[in-house]
Amino acid sequence: MAKPDRRSPRNGEPWYADGLRFECTHCNQCCGGPPGYVWVTDQEIERIARFLDLQPLDFRERYCRSAWWRTSLRERPNGDCVLLTAQGCSAYPVRPAQCQTFPFWQDVLKSRQRWEDLKERCPGIDRGRLYTRTEIERIARQERST
């Protein structure tokens, strides 16, 4: 079985060594669909609650759930994030780090094929500004630390 395309042929650099293009189109495709988890920290809960003019405890009760010893945002029955409205994310300026770091997640960066697969769902992949390898890896470290 072939190994994932983590490295380019030149000097063992990551496949994205020349950078990647991404521009959020606000299509909200990353905010819904198959079930999953949007992990939130206590600090993120406090920040989002303030933004929505709620007390953190009220926000936690209405918008969060416990899963795997962590806290995740709830989902609607169709898989959409509980913060997603017809106008987009109701907390976009203060959205969780997991959302801010999309699509530069470790899982996506494992191979060019994963990036290409994501392009089928996300129209912002391979368009817009070019992120350098350094920027991509900095963003990916932020996602991993949540």
LINBEL-V875598 format. One record per residue. N is the residue number from 1. NEAR is the number of other ideal C-beta (glycine too) atoms within 12 Angstrom. Layout:
N_NEAR, N_NEAR
This chain:
1_3, 2_7, 3_10, 4_18, 5_18, 6_22, 7_18, 8_16, 9_11, 10_10, 11_8, 12_10, 13_16, 14_29, 15_27, 16_35, 17_22, 18_16, 19_21, 20_35, 21_23, 22_32, 23_18, 24_27, 25_18, 26_17, 27_20, 28_28, 29_25, 30_35, 31_34, 32_25, 33_20, 34_13, 35_18, 36_22, 37_24, 38_40, 39_28, 40_37, 41_23, 42_19, 43_17, 44_32, 45_33, 46_23, 47_22, 48_38, 49_27, 50_18, 51_22, 52_26, 53_12, 54_22, 55_15, 56_25, 57_14, 58_17, 59_30, 60_26, 61_17, 62_20, 63_31, 64_33, 65_21, 66_15, 67_17, 68_9, 69_8, 70_20, 71_29, 72_28, 73_39, 74_26, 75_24, 76_17, 77_9, 78_13, 79_21, 80_26, 81_37, 82_29, 83_37, 84_30, 85_17, 86_8, 87_11, 88_23, 89_31, 90_27, 91_32, 92_23, 93_16, 94_23, 95_31, 96_37, 97_26, 98_33, 99_35, 100_27, 101_32, 102_35, 103_39, 104_40, 105_29, 106_25, 107_21, 108_31, 109_34, 110_22, 111_22, 112_24, 113_18, 114_26, 115_32, 116_19, 117_16, 118_28, 119_21, 120_14, 121_23, 122_31, 123_20, 124_26, 125_30, 126_23, 127_18, 128_17, 129_15, 130_17, 131_29, 132_19, 133_21, 134_17, 135_20, 136_32, 137_23, 138_16, 139_30, 140_30, 141_18, 142_22, 143_26, 144_18, 145_16, 146_28
